[in-house]
Amino acid sequence: MARKTKSQIIFETELLIHMEALKTFAFHLTYNEDDADDLVQETYMKAHRSIDNYIEGTNAKAWLFKILKNSYINEYRKRVKQPIQVNLEDVTSLKSSDESKNQTYEDLREEIFDYSMGDEVTMAMMSLPEEFREVILMCDIENFSYEEIAKTIELPIGTVRSRLFRARNMLKEKLKKYALDLGYRDMRGQNKIKNSIQEEE
């Protein structure tokens, strides 16, 4: 049996282990299982051809996601003639810390992303514009840092923060009824009352 080359070992040990994450991301870009599988296969083919450009021990997942994203832009988006969506509110400077201050439902995001997503959540995710959908997937499902997301989709960190803030709020608005049906409560009014009482005391 021929010995594996160093490149083959790196490919198998550092790149192939991220296949499921790539499939999830690809599906939420294409919403078609066959297209998602094709996109992942194309990603690994390109990664294999460019393995010499990969630095062993670095962030393989981010490298693969960038290849997949570029492949999607270059091939699949053209095929379906999907226009690039631009939201003017991306230029506003929103801080991600504001999201935690204005969280509507207790632990809703953790409940959504730490367990399998139900039909309602999937439909809400599908309805988000692509540029918002991809950042929330990368951050809240794949646990990329802001810096990693910025490098992967080639945007300033400020824009990533703004899109993530907007994406989370859009998703919460779409899932209000679903959250209430699950027993989550809107605590904003109660917190205002509580703060008012404390101030009077």
N, C-alpha and C positions, 0 to 999 in steps of 0.2 A: 504494500500500500504506500502510495506516494505521501511524503510528509507535507503537511499544510504549510503554505507560505505565511509570513507574518501578516500580510494583508488579509488573507483568508481568516486567520485567527481573530484579528481585530473586527472584521466584518461580522463574524458569528457571535463574538462575545460582547461587543459594544454596540452594534447596530441592530442586529436582528431581534434583540430583546425588547425593542420599542415598537414592534409591529402592531400590537393591539392598540397602543395609544395613537399610532398613525391611522389605523383603520377608523377609530372613533372620530378623529379630527376630519379625515377625508369624507366620512359619511355625512358629518354635519356641514360640510361645504357643498357636497353634491346632492345629498338626500336621495341617493340611488346606490344600492349595494354593489351592483356590478361596476358602476363608475368609480365607486370608492375603492374597490379591489384593484381595478386597473390603475388608479392613481397611486396606490401604495406600491404596486408592482413596478410602476414606472419610477417611483421615488427610489426604490432599492436598486433598480438597474442603473440609474444615474449615480447613486451613491457608490455602487461597485466600480463604475468607470472612473469616479473621481476620488477613490479611496486614498490616493497619494496626497490629496489636498486636506485630508482629515488628520488632525493631530491627536495621536493616541492619548487617551485619558482625559480629553476635554469633553465638552457638553455634546455628546453624540445626539441626544434627543433634540436639542435645539437646532443642530446642523441638519438633521433629517426633516424636521418640521419646515425649515426654510426651503429645502429642496422641494418638498411637497407643495408648499404654498406657491412657489414660483412655477411649478409644473401646472398647478391648477389655473393660475393666471394665464399662462402661455397657451394652454391647450383647452381645458374644459370650459373655462369662461368664454373663450372665443366660440367654442362649438355650440353653446347654448345662447350665444349672443347676449350674455348678461351684462348690462351696463355697470360701470363702476359707480357706486353710490357714494356721494359726498354729503356730509352733514355739516352745515356751517357752524353748528354749535361746538364742533371739535376745536375751533380756534379759541374758545373760552378757556381760561385757566382755572380748572376745577381741581381741588385737592382731594386725593383719595380718602384722607382722614375725615372729610365731611360725610362720607358714606356711612361711617359707623355712628356718627352723631344723629343721623336722620333715619336710622334703620327702622322700618315699619313693623316688621314682624320678628319676634324673638326667635333666633336660631333658624329662621326659615331657609336661609342660604345653605347652612350646614346640613339641614335635613335634605335639601334637594340634591346636593352634590356629593354627600358622603354615602348615599345609598342609590340604588338604581332609579333612574328618572322615570316617572310615570308618563302616561300618554299626555296629560295636561301640560306637564313641564316640557316634554318634547315638542309639542305643538307650539308652545310659547317661544321656545328656542328657535324653532323653524321660522317663526314670524318676525324675528329680529332681523334688521338689515345685516348683510354679511359682515361689514366692518365692525359691528358691535358683537355679533355672534362669535367671531373668531377670538376676540380678546377675552371674552368671558369664559370660553372653552379652555383657552390656554392658561388663564390665571386660576379659575375656580375648579376646573376639572383636572388639568394636567400640572398644576402647581408651578408654572413658570413664574420667575420674578419679573418685575417691570422691565428690568434691563434686558432679560432674555427675550421677552416679547418684542421689545423695541428693535432688537437686532434681527429677530426672525422676520418681522413684517416690515422692517426698515422704516420706522417712524420715530420721531422724538419721544422721549419718555413722557413728556407733558401731554402729548396727544394720546398716548396709551392710557394714562391715568384718566384723562377726560372721557375717552371712549368707554373705559371700564365703569366709571361712575355712571355714565348715561345708560350703559347696557344693564347694569344691576337695577337701576331705577325703572327702566322700561320693563324688565322681566318681573319685577315686583308688582308693577301696575297690572300687568297681564295676568298675574297669578293671585290677585286679591281674593277672588271668590274661592279659588282652590285652597288658599291658605286658611280662610275662615272655615271652610268645610272640614279641614284637618284639625281645627281647634286652636289655631294661632289667633292671637288677639292683637289689635292695633293699640299700642301702648302710648302713642304720642299724646293723646288728650289727657290720659291719666298722669303722665309725667309732668305736663304743664300744671295740672291741678296740684300735684304733690309739691312742685317747686314753688307755686304760689303760696301754699300753706306754710312751707318752710320759711319763706321770706317774711310772712306776716308774724311768725313766731320770733 
